[in-house]
Amino acid sequence: MAAVTRATQTLLLAITGAVLIRMASGDAYLRYVNSWMRWPLIACGALLVLLALVDVWRQDDGEEHDSHVPRAAWLLFVPSLVFFLIAPPALGAHFAERAQTAPVALEPADEVFLPELPDTDPVPVLLDDLIIRAAYDGGATLADRRLTFSGFVSRGGSDRWFVTRFGINCCAADATVMRVAATGVEPPADDQWVRVVARHVPGSGDGGTSEPEVVVEELELIEPPRNQYR
């Protein structure tokens, strides 16, 4: 690998900073990190650009332009190159089928409060809320209710399919799978986002050791949401 001149390093700093700012200014960063990281990314990008400008000023102030820095500085260019040439999508079905489903951490029963669902029909629920309700009491608060929720299609063994989402704390690297097994209709293609109206199968998902199951009554194909992670 060729050595990196000081001028090249300055250019790499500026490009990397500009890429961070561009990603965080739109929605592209949501494919890789949580929404709260927008401003830290913009701040980091601005700092890199500022460092590049300071380096240019120092060079113009008499420092040698042909001085060299470690070859590892080329690695600064790798994230920018990947973003411009490939722009990896958000995690999807392929990863979900190989990842471990997020466990539900159960607390003593007297410390758990699950409020009754609203009277609307169907009642909108988040996928993680559905999973938690199924885990704590076998779905007692879901009984006889039509639920509507969204996610993307993924597969499992024995021709099972799931309505799936990922939960992340910081970035896609720590993603965990949240999914509900679905029956009642033929599934769309993998990675297709859907909104379903379904009923929870009583007892399924109890204890948080397996996925809850639902019987789908209605299925609508939808566009992926702006933020695909929970």
Order of alpha helices (4+ residues) and beta strands (2+ residues): beta-alpha-alpha-beta-alpha-alpha-beta-alpha-beta-beta-beta-beta-beta
